[in-house]
Amino acid sequence: MKKAPVLLISLTISVIALASSTITPMNKAFNSLGELLPYLTDESKFKDKKNEETILQHIKEIDQAFKVAKHGELLKKDIFAPSLALIRDNISNSREAFLNGKKDYAHWRMKEITNQCLDCHTRLPSTHPSSFQEGFQFIDSKKIPDAFNLGITYLIVRQYPEAKTAFTRKIDESFLKSDIKEVMPSLKQLLMIHTKIMKEPEQMLTLITHYETKKGFTQADRELFKSWKERLAVWKENPATKNPLDTESETSEFVVKSVKPLFSKDDLYLGKFDVDLLMVSGLLSNYLFENPESKLAPEVLYWIGLSEKYLRREEFFGTGDLLLKECVRRYSLSPVAKKCYQEYKDSMEFEFTGSRGTQIPVEVKKELEELEKLLNKRK
């Protein structure tokens, strides 16, 4: 099984810094996730029998927090994100698998929940309030000495100016220590904030221009910066960046001109088009949030899911797999559902392929079979 991405680890480290007296169910859920830190980041600890009672207690607390969450109506409207019911299913599946000794699967499910929650918060329109923002008042920066982890903490409570300040500080500290490998993770988070969330490609252009002349970057890094700058310059002139997608005709035209050509490229895995993937995910997510009943919903879900699928492999937070699955469940009668299913199936094969070959858990195989049955009903 693939190792947990560094951003997932950093998120969990950061969340533990929130006070235990958080005042909303969502804050309680994230606090419990923070308590699971030693077990999510070290799979051997997650599987250790002596830790079973502690892990089960925290999973139970997370389950209870989501059951009383008050933002169910938001998630019903916000159909670009997996539903609250889906999150609850993931928690339930993880707990059941853990009790039955299937700890590999339970560990993977818990990581998915963590990733899913942060991704949802980064794909909401930047001006939309979120219940988890209340956690901002409980952040004690003195308890989070690492600036990257502090940046992730601010990011998840949607305090973007503070997050940018923290990531910038981490970059500057890394240069002072000549620790260049620590620069790119923070730079990627700044890229996500300025593109996917804030739609400010010109500000990211300025940042890259400032940092790219610094010593220590590899040739591959500098080539990536060049690609990012080229793509940021293109998006700077794209009308959708300044004026959010509003109508179905505008969105259809955007998909034809800016989205479909992107996925005809063979080198999306190389990071050269991260800017495009982030912008596409952000713009389409915002559109579907504001237009949940759009006839384009299945197609838009597909393109968001596909974008996030690539971004996740570049160590950006993303729930592309869950969005693709949601596409099949919600819109099994749509021709697009078949494409969503195939992409989701490919992702599961990738996720569970390692040195010992492809070993998909029984639970995931069962889920794939259920999704396929939904498609067969359409036939």
N, C-alpha and C positions, 0 to 999 in steps of 0.2 A: 504494500500500500504506500501511496505517496506520503512524504513527510509534510507536516503542517507548514504552510508558507510563513515566512518571517512576519508578515503583517498580521496574521492571525495571532501569532504568539505575542506580538507587541500590543495588540488590542487587549488581550486578556490580562497582560501585565498592567496595562493602564487602568482597566476597569476596577481592579482590586483597590485602587486608590480612592474610590468613591466611599463616602461614609456609610456605615451600616444602617444609618437612620434615614435612608432615602424615603421619599414620601409618596411615590407612585408605584403601582404594580410593576411598571416597566423598569424603574430604577432598582426595585428589589430583585427583579429577574437578572439584571446585569450585575448586580452586586454578587448574586449567587454564582454567576458565571465566573466572576473574578475569583471567588473562593475555590473554583475548580482549576485554577491556574496550574498548580504543580502536576495535575493529572492530564490536562489537555495538551500540555507542552512536552510531557514525558509519557509516552504510551506504556512504558513498562510499569510506571506507577499506577496508571489507570487500570492495568490488568492485575496488579498485586492484590492478593486476597485480603491482606490486612487493611487495605484502604476502601473496601467495599462499602462499609457502613457510612463512611463520610461522603463518598461519591453519591450514593443513593439518596442521602439526606439533601444534598444540594440539588440533585435532579428533581426531587420532590418539591423543593422550594421554588424552583424555576417553573415547574408545572403549575403550582398553585398561583403564582404571580400572573401567568398568562391566562389562567381561567377567569380571573377577576379583572383582567385588563379592560379599560373603558374605551379603547379606541377601535372596537370592533367595526363600528360604522365607517370609520376612516378606511379600514382595510377592505371593506366591501366596495367602497367607491374606488379605492386605489387599486384597480385591477392589474396594474403593471407589476405589482408585487405579489408574491404568494400570500394566500389568505391566512388569517389568524388560525383558522381550523387546520391548515397545513402545518403551521408551526407547532400547534398542539399535537398533531399526529407525529411529528418528528420527535418531540419530547417523549411521548408515550412509547414510540417504537424503540427509542434509545433505552428507556427504563426497562422495558420488557426484554430487550435483547441482553442487557446487562445482567438481569436476574437469571436469564437462561444460559449465562456463560458465554454469550456471543459478544465478547468485549471489543473485538475489532470493529464490528458493525456499530456497536453503541458509541464507540469513540468517534467514528466518522460522522455519525448523526449529530453528536454534540458540537463538533467543529462546524458542521453545516448551519446549525442554528445561530452560532456566533457570527458567522460570515453573513448570514441572511439578515440579521438585525442591523448590522452596520451598513450593509449595502442599501437597505430600504431607506435609511436616514440620509444617505448620500444621493439618492435619486429623487427625493422629494424636491419640489421647487424651492430654491434657496430662501424665499420669503415666507414659506409656509411654516407655521409653528409646529412643534412636536412636544409631546408630553415629557420626553426624556431630557429636554432642555432644562428642566428643573434641576437635573443633576449638576448643572454648572455651579450652583451655589455651594455644593459640597466638595468641589475639587480643591485639594490642598496641594499646591505645586511643590511644597517642601517635601512632600512624601513621594514625589515622582522626580527623582534627580535626573533621569535620562530625558533629554529634550524631545527625542523622537516619541517615546512613550507618552509624554505630556501632550504632544501634538495630536496623537491618536485619540487621547482622552477628550481633548477639546473638539476634535472632529466628530466624535460620536454624539456629543451633546450639541452639535451644530453651532459652535462658536468659531466661525471661520477666521476672523482676524487673529484671534488668540492662537488658533491652530497654525496659521501661516507663520506667526512670530516664532512659535516653538520649533517648527521644522527648519526655518531659516537659521535659528540659533544652533541647531544640531549640525547643520551643514558647516557653519563657520567654525564650530568647535572641532569638527572632523578635519578641516583644513589645518587648523593650528596643531593638531596632533599628527598630521600627515597620514591620517587614516582614511584614505580615499574610498575604500569599500563601504564606509558608513554614509557616504554622501548620496548615492543613488536612491536608496529607499526613501529618504526625506524629499529628494527632488521629485520623485514620482508622485508623492502625496501632494506636493505643491502643484504638479501638473494636473492631477485630478481635481483639485479645488478650483483652479483657474479655468478648466475646460468643462468637465462634466457638471460641476455644481454652479459656478459663477458665470460661465460663458464669457470669460475674459482672456481670449488668446493673446491680445496685445501685451497684457501684463506679464504673461509667462514668457513671451518673446524677450522682454526686457530682462527677466531673471536669467534666462539661459545665456544671453549676451554677456551678462555680468560674470557668470561662473565659468563659461567654457574656456576662458583663457588661463584659468588656474592650472598650476602644475600638478601632475600626478594622474590625470585621466589617461586611460588606455586609448589606443587608436579606435577600438570598437565604441568606446564611450563617445568620442568626438564625432564619429560617423552617425551615431544615434542622435546627438545634439543637432547635427546638420539636418537630419531627416525631420526631427521635431520642429525645427525652425521653419523649414519649408512648408510643412503642413499647417503650422500655426498661422503663417502668413496667408495661406489659402483660406482658412476659416475666418480670419480677420475680415475678409471681404464677403463672406457668405451672409446673405440677408437674414437667415434663420438665427444667426448669432445675436443680432440686435433686436429682432422681432420674433418672439416665440411662435411656434407653429400653432395655428388657431383653427383652421378649417380642414375638412377632409381633402379638399382639392390641393391646398397648400402642402399638406402632409404627403399626399400621393406624389406630387411633383418632387418633393424633397427626397423621398425614397428612390425615385427613378434617377434623379440627378446626382445625389450625394451618397446614397446608401448602397444600392446594388452594385455600382462600379467598384466600390471598396472591396466587396467580397469576391470579385473576380481576380484579385491579386493572389499570387502564390506565396508571398513572403509576409503574411500577417503575423506569423509566429515570431518574427525577428524584432518586433517592437517599433519598427519604422512608422507604423500607422497607429500607434497608441493614441495620438491626438485625435484622429478621426473616430476611432472606436469610442473614446470617451465622450466626444461631442455628440455622436449619434445616439449613444445610450442616454445621455442627459436630455437632449432635445426631445427624443421620442417618449421617454419616460414622463417628462413634464406634460407633453401633449395628452398622453393617455390618462394622466392624473386629472387633468382639467376636462377631458372628454371621455369618461368611462363607458359611455354607450355608443361610441363610434363604431361604424360598420368596419372600420379598418383594424379593430382591436386584435383579431387573430394574427394578421400580418405584422402589425406593429410589435406585438409580443414576440413574434419569431425573430425580428431584426434586433430587438433589445436583447433577447436571450442569446442570440448568436454573437453579438458584440461583447456581452459580458463573459461568454464562454472563452473568447480569446483573451480578454483582459485579465481574467483570473489566472491564466497561465503565465501572465507577465507580472504576477504578484500584486495586482490591484484587487481590491475587494469586489466580488461579484457573485450574483446568484443566477447566472445564466442557465444552469441546469434546471433549477427549480422553476424558472420562468418558462422554459421549454416544456416542462412537464405540465405546468399550469395551462399552457396553451392547448395541450391535448385534452386535458380534463374539461376545460371550459368550452372548447370549440371543436369537439371531435367531429362535428358535421362539416367543418370547413376543410377545403382541400389543403389549406396550410398546415393543418394538424399533422398530416403525414410527415411533412418536412421537420416539424418540431420533434416528433417522435424519433426520427432517424438521428437527428443531432443529439438528442438526449441519450439515446442508446450508445452512440459513439463516445459520448462523454463518460458514461459509466464504464465502458471498456477501457478507456484511457485511465480513468481514476484507479481502477483495480488491476492494472497491469504493472508488473514489476519484474524482478530478476527470475521469479519462478513462473512467469507467464501470466495469463489473465485468469484471475480468480474472483469472479463476481459473487458476492454473498447471496445466499438463497433468498433473503428478503428482497434484495434488489431485483433478482431475476423474476420473482413473483410480481413485483411492481411493474416491470416491463411487460410481462404477460397481460396484466390487467389493462395497461394502456393500449396494448395491441388489440385487445378485445373491444375496447371502445371504438377504435378505428374500423374494425371489422363490422361493427354494427352499422356504421355509415354505409358500408358496401351493401 
